[in-house]
Amino acid sequence: MKRDIDRLMAERNLDAAVVRGSTLDSPTVYYLTGGEKLEGVTILLRPGRPGLLIHHPMERDGAALTGMETALTTQWDTRRIASELQCDLLTAQAEQLRRILADHGVRGRVGFYGHGEIGQAHALLSRLEQVLQPEVQVVVEYEKDLFSTARITKDPREIQAMRDVAQRSDRVVAALVDMLSSRPVSNGSKGSKGYLLAADGQPLTVRHVKQFIHEQCVKQGLEQPGGNIFSLGADAGVPHNAGNPDDVLELGKAIIFDFFPRPVGGGYFHDMTRTWCLDHAPQMVEQAYQDTMAVFKLIMETLEVGKLTSIYQNITCKYYEALNYPTILSTPGTQVGYVHGLAHGLGLEVHEAPSFYAYESNTAVVERGSVFTVEPGLYFPERGYGVRIEDVVYCDEAGAFHSLTPFPKDLVLPVRR
């Protein structure tokens, strides 16, 4: 949580932290500013002191709403610096940061954060190492950095925001199910199991479905920056196959719908997956689904604060293996069976800390205030199906676990005959 930032800085022996970017492209800037729409800002954090937000004059109204101390970039204008020093933009930006830190008496270890193109970031940090010494030591983190660690646990305001987007997501999915279940079904032909029909009497396709999802998102004030997954049959057997727009919604074919929207303009994500079959489910899909539901329930029943997250990945693998499914534990690199991690943190990014993968250096534990997914699945593309079940789970301050995804988990969706 934000309240932990000073403590986390002390643990890293940081005298200050600098964050650069915009709310649109940097979850850290969004996090620190409360989501106010700001572009190209620099934030200076020092333990025990209010944050300083340095912004362009055009951003002054939004900056004032953050509650942070503010200053204008014009005090350290890069164009003026470039003209004064007769230097390129990179040198001017490095000098700008040097002057900001010097004017605020910042010395010692300073961490640098934010999002940007990797080459540009490397160039700027390399130049900063040259111009800031010996007063300032540039500190960069790769894993378990200051802000990804702080964001693992959510405060009540964040949880309410995540509940809100979950409820709006639920309404989109409910509308989708109603639409699918109300569409007429073709009479079929020899060798065909039948399929849903669009309003014009033509076969209903994945393209139609994705357009419908988009329209429902607009109604709910949601956006899908990463799109969604609505994949059928063999495509559902590849976890991140988004689905073929031209595929027809055939009865009995496995459908994986993975939906991960956020509010329009940015904010906290939801992430849910349901597996469906229209009208009926083939026996092998039904069996894989019931086995996956059993894993899902087992994990939900055994979640415990303080336990290593990797334990739950191993529980999942061993459960599936006992049923003779290959997993990435028993068969590393497998592309069939259980092929991915059980869970991931969720918040301002779809995938964030903590990790639940069972690798040796993963020391993450389940924490109070954390929000993460639980999403076991089985994939057999050569057999023409995949199944996955995913809810978002919140661990409250008492250590109790709550699903933020109440939508039903029925495998078979009825259709209109």
C-alpha positions in Angstrom: 0.0 0.0 0.0 1.0 3.6 -0.4 1.5 3.9 3.4 4.3 1.3 3.1 6.4 3.3 0.6 8.6 5.0 3.3 9.2 1.7 5.0 10.1 0.0 1.7 12.4 2.9 0.8 14.2 2.4 4.1 14.6 -1.3 3.5 16.3 -0.4 0.2 18.4 2.3 1.8 17.0 4.8 -0.6 17.3 8.5 0.2 14.8 9.4 -2.6 12.9 8.0 -5.5 12.2 9.6 -8.9 9.3 8.5 -11.0 8.8 9.7 -14.6 6.0 9.2 -17.1 2.3 9.7 -17.7 -0.8 8.3 -16.1 -1.7 6.7 -19.4 1.4 4.6 -19.8 2.9 4.3 -16.3 0.9 2.4 -13.6 3.3 3.9 -11.0 2.5 7.5 -12.0 -1.2 6.5 -12.0 -0.7 5.0 -8.5 1.0 7.9 -7.0 -1.3 10.6 -8.5 -4.6 8.9 -7.8 -5.3 8.5 -11.5 -5.4 12.2 -12.4 -4.8 12.5 -16.1 -1.2 13.9 -16.4 1.4 13.7 -19.1 5.2 13.8 -18.9 5.5 14.4 -15.1 8.4 13.9 -12.7 7.6 12.8 -9.1 10.2 13.2 -6.4 9.6 11.1 -3.2 11.6 11.5 0.0 10.9 9.6 3.2 8.8 11.5 5.7 8.0 14.3 3.3 5.1 15.0 0.9 5.7 14.0 -2.7 6.7 16.7 -5.2 5.0 16.6 -8.6 6.8 18.5 -11.3 4.5 19.1 -14.3 4.0 21.2 -17.4 1.9 24.4 -16.9 -0.9 22.8 -19.0 -1.3 20.1 -16.4 -1.7 22.5 -13.4 -5.4 21.8 -12.7 -4.9 18.0 -12.7 -1.7 18.3 -10.7 -3.5 20.4 -8.0 -6.1 17.6 -7.5 -3.4 15.0 -6.6 -2.8 16.6 -3.1 1.0 16.6 -3.7 3.3 19.5 -3.6 3.7 20.9 -7.1 6.3 22.7 -9.2 6.4 23.7 -12.9 8.9 22.1 -15.3 9.5 25.6 -16.6 11.8 26.1 -13.6 14.1 23.5 -15.2 13.2 23.9 -18.9 15.1 21.4 -21.1 15.0 23.6 -24.1 16.6 26.4 -22.2 19.1 24.0 -20.7 19.9 22.7 -24.2 20.4 26.2 -25.5 22.5 27.2 -22.5 24.8 24.2 -22.7 24.6 23.8 -26.5 23.8 20.1 -26.0 21.5 17.4 -27.2 18.1 16.5 -25.6 19.5 13.5 -23.7 22.2 15.7 -22.0 19.6 18.4 -21.3 17.2 15.9 -19.7 20.0 14.5 -17.5 21.0 18.0 -16.5 17.4 18.9 -15.8 17.1 16.0 -13.3 20.5 16.9 -11.8 19.3 20.4 -11.1 16.0 19.3 -9.7 17.7 17.0 -7.2 20.3 19.6 -6.4 17.7 22.3 -5.8 15.9 20.1 -3.4 19.0 19.0 -1.5 18.8 15.4 -2.6 21.9 13.3 -2.1 22.8 9.7 -1.6 21.0 6.7 -3.1 18.2 7.6 -5.5 15.9 5.0 -7.2 14.6 5.7 -10.7 11.2 4.3 -11.8 8.6 4.7 -14.5 7.8 3.3 -17.9 9.4 4.0 -21.2 11.2 2.6 -24.3 14.0 0.4 -23.0 16.7 2.0 -25.2 15.8 5.5 -24.2 15.6 4.5 -20.5 19.1 2.9 -20.7 20.5 6.0 -22.3 19.1 8.4 -19.8 20.1 6.3 -16.8 23.6 5.8 -18.2 24.0 9.6 -18.6 22.6 10.2 -15.2 25.2 8.0 -13.7 27.8 10.2 -15.2 26.4 13.6 -14.3 25.0 12.9 -10.8 28.2 11.4 -9.2 29.5 11.8 -6.6 26.5 13.4 -4.8 23.9 10.9 -6.1 24.1 7.2 -6.7 21.7 6.0 -9.3 19.8 2.9 -8.1 17.7 0.7 -10.4 15.7 -2.4 -9.5 14.7 -5.3 -11.7 12.7 -7.7 -9.5 10.5 -6.8 -6.5 11.1 -3.1 -7.0 9.8 -0.4 -4.7 6.4 0.2 -6.3 5.5 -3.3 -7.6 6.1 -4.4 -4.0 3.9 -1.6 -2.5 1.1 -2.3 -5.0 0.8 -6.0 -3.9 -1.5 -5.0 -1.1 -4.5 -2.7 -1.7 -6.1 -0.2 0.6 -9.9 0.1 1.0 -10.2 2.7 -1.8 -8.4 0.4 -4.2 -10.5 -2.6 -3.3 -13.7 -0.6 -3.8 -12.4 0.4 -7.3 -11.7 -3.3 -8.1 -15.2 -4.3 -6.8 -16.7 -1.6 -9.0 -14.9 -2.8 -12.2 -15.8 -6.4 -11.3 -19.5 -5.6 -11.1 -19.4 -3.8 -14.4 -17.5 -6.7 -15.9 -20.2 -9.1 -14.6 -22.9 -7.1 -16.3 -21.1 -7.3 -19.6 -20.7 -11.1 -19.3 -24.3 -11.5 -18.3 -25.4 -9.6 -21.3 -23.2 -11.8 -23.5 -24.7 -15.0 -22.1 -28.2 -13.7 -22.6 -27.4 -12.8 -26.2 -25.8 -16.2 -26.9 -28.7 -18.1 -25.3 -31.3 -16.1 -27.2 -29.9 -16.5 -30.7 -31.8 -19.0 -33.0 -30.0 -22.2 -34.0 -29.5 -23.4 -37.6 -31.3 -26.5 -38.6 -27.9 -28.0 -39.3 -27.0 -30.3 -42.1 -25.5 -33.8 -42.4 -22.3 -33.9 -40.3 -23.1 -30.6 -38.6 -24.2 -30.1 -35.0 -25.8 -26.8 -35.7 -24.7 -23.3 -34.9 -26.0 -20.0 -33.7 -27.5 -17.5 -36.2 -26.9 -13.7 -36.3 -29.7 -11.2 -36.7 -29.4 -11.3 -40.5 -29.8 -15.1 -40.5 -26.1 -15.7 -41.3 -23.9 -17.8 -38.9 -22.9 -16.0 -35.7 -19.2 -15.7 -35.6 -16.5 -14.7 -33.1 -16.3 -11.3 -34.9 -20.0 -10.7 -34.0 -19.4 -11.7 -30.4 -16.4 -9.5 -30.0 -18.3 -6.5 -31.4 -21.1 -7.3 -29.0 -18.6 -7.4 -26.1 -17.2 -4.0 -27.2 -20.6 -2.4 -27.3 -21.5 -3.7 -23.8 -18.1 -2.4 -22.5 -19.0 1.0 -23.8 -22.3 0.9 -22.0 -20.5 0.0 -18.8 -17.7 2.6 -19.2 -15.0 -0.1 -19.7 -12.2 -0.5 -22.1 -10.1 -3.5 -23.2 -6.6 -2.3 -23.9 -5.4 -5.9 -24.3 -8.5 -7.1 -26.2 -10.1 -10.3 -25.0 -9.9 -14.1 -25.6 -13.0 -15.7 -27.2 -11.6 -18.9 -28.7 -13.3 -22.0 -30.0 -12.3 -25.7 -30.3 -8.7 -26.2 -31.0 -8.0 -22.5 -30.5 -9.2 -22.8 -27.0 -6.5 -25.4 -26.5 -3.8 -22.6 -26.8 -4.2 -20.5 -23.7 -3.5 -17.1 -25.2 -5.1 -17.6 -28.6 -7.5 -14.7 -28.9 -9.9 -16.5 -31.3 -10.4 -16.6 -35.0 -12.9 -13.8 -36.0 -14.4 -16.0 -38.7 -15.1 -19.0 -36.6 -18.8 -19.9 -36.3 -20.3 -20.6 -32.9 -21.1 -24.3 -33.3 -23.1 -26.2 -30.7 -21.1 -28.4 -28.4 -17.7 -26.8 -29.2 -15.6 -25.7 -26.2 -15.4 -21.9 -25.8 -12.9 -20.1 -23.6 -13.8 -16.5 -22.8 -11.1 -14.6 -20.9 -12.2 -11.0 -20.2 -9.8 -8.4 -18.6 -11.2 -4.9 -18.9 -10.6 -1.7 -16.9 -12.4 1.6 -16.6 -12.1 3.9 -19.7 -9.0 6.1 -19.3 -7.2 3.7 -17.0 -7.5 2.2 -13.6 -7.8 -1.2 -11.9 -8.3 -4.3 -14.1 -10.7 -7.2 -13.6 -9.7 -10.6 -15.0 -12.1 -13.5 -15.4 -12.4 -16.6 -17.5 -15.3 -18.9 -18.2 -15.5 -22.0 -20.3 -18.7 -22.7 -22.1 -20.3 -25.2 -24.5 -23.5 -24.2 -26.3 -26.4 -26.6 -25.8 -24.3 -29.6 -24.7 -20.7 -30.5 -23.7 -18.8 -33.5 -25.2 -17.9 -36.0 -22.5 -14.1 -35.3 -22.7 -14.7 -31.6 -22.2 -17.1 -32.3 -19.4 -14.5 -34.4 -17.6 -11.7 -31.9 -18.0 -14.0 -29.2 -16.8 -15.1 -31.1 -13.7 -11.4 -31.9 -12.9 -10.5 -28.3 -13.3 -13.4 -27.2 -11.1 -12.2 -29.6 -8.5 -8.7 -28.0 -8.6 -10.3 -24.5 -8.4 -12.3 -25.4 -5.3 -9.3 -27.1 -3.6 -7.2 -24.0 -4.0 -9.9 -21.8 -2.7 -10.3 -24.0 0.3 -6.6 -24.2 1.1 -5.5 -20.6 0.6 -3.8 -19.3 3.7 -2.1 -16.0 4.7 1.7 -16.4 5.0 2.0 -19.4 2.8 4.4 -19.4 -0.1 2.5 -18.7 -3.3 4.5 -21.4 -5.1 2.8 -24.0 -2.9 -0.4 -23.5 -4.7 1.1 -24.0 -8.1 2.6 -27.3 -6.8 -0.8 -28.4 -5.4 -2.4 -27.8 -8.7 0.2 -29.7 -10.7 0.1 -32.7 -8.3 -3.7 -32.8 -8.4 -3.7 -32.9 -12.2 -0.9 -35.4 -12.3 -2.8 -37.7 -10.0 -5.5 -37.7 -12.7 -2.8 -38.5 -15.4 -2.7 -35.1 -17.0 0.7 -33.8 -18.0 1.8 -30.6 -16.2 4.8 -28.2 -16.4 6.0 -29.8 -13.2 6.0 -33.4 -14.4 6.7 -32.5 -18.1 8.5 -29.2 -18.3 7.7 -27.4 -21.6 4.5 -29.4 -22.2 2.0 -27.7 -24.5 -0.8 -30.0 -23.5 -2.4 -30.6 -20.1 -1.7 -27.9 -17.5 0.7 -25.6 -19.2 0.8 -22.3 -17.2 0.9 -20.7 -13.8 -2.0 -21.0 -11.4 -2.3 -17.3 -10.6 -1.0 -13.8 -10.7 -1.4 -10.5 -8.9 -3.9 -8.0 -10.3 -4.3 -4.3 -10.1 -3.2 -1.4 -12.3 -1.7 -4.1 -14.6 -3.3 -7.3 -15.6 -0.2 -9.3 -14.6 1.6 -7.9 -11.6 3.2 -9.2 -8.3 2.9 -11.6 -6.6 3.9 -14.5 -8.9 2.6 -17.9 -8.1 5.1 -19.8 -10.2 7.1 -22.6 -8.5 10.6 -21.4 -9.3 13.4 -21.6 -6.7 13.8 -17.8 -6.1 10.1 -17.1 -5.7 9.8 -16.2 -2.0 6.4 -14.4 -2.4 3.8 -15.3 0.2 0.0 -14.8 0.3 -0.6 -11.4 2.1 -3.5 -9.7 3.7 -4.8 -7.0 1.3 -3.6 -8.8 -1.8 -5.6 -9.3 -4.9 -4.8 -12.1 -7.3 -6.4 -14.5 -9.8 -7.0 -18.3 -9.4 -7.1 -19.9 -12.9 -6.4 -23.6 -13.4 -6.9 -25.0 -16.8 -6.3 -27.9 -19.2 -5.5 -27.7 -22.9 -5.6 -30.2 -25.7 -5.6 -28.5 -29.0 -5.2 -31.7 -31.0 -8.4 -33.0 -29.3 -10.1 -29.7 -30.1 -10.7 -28.2 -26.7 -9.4 -26.3 -23.7 -10.9 -25.4 -20.4 -10.1 -22.7 -17.9 -11.8 -21.2 -14.8 -10.7 -17.9 -13.4 -11.9 -15.7 -10.6 -10.3 -12.7 -8.9 -9.7 -13.2 -5.2 -9.2 -10.7 -2.4 -7.6 -11.5 0.9 -9.0 -9.1 3.6 -7.3 -7.8 6.7 -8.7 -10.7 8.7 -7.1 -13.2 6.4 -10.4 -14.3 4.8 -10.6 -14.8 1.0 -13.3 -13.5 -1.2 -14.1 -14.0 -4.9 -14.7 -10.7 -6.7 -16.1 -12.7 -9.6 -19.5 -14.0 -8.7 -20.6 -14.9 -12.2 -21.9 -18.5 -12.4 -19.5 -21.2 -13.6 -22.0 -23.4 -15.6 -20.2 -25.2 -18.4 -23.3 -25.6 -20.7 -25.2 -22.5 -21.9 -28.8 -23.3 -23.1 -29.7 -22.2 -26.6 -33.0 -21.3 -28.2 -34.5 -24.2 -30.2 
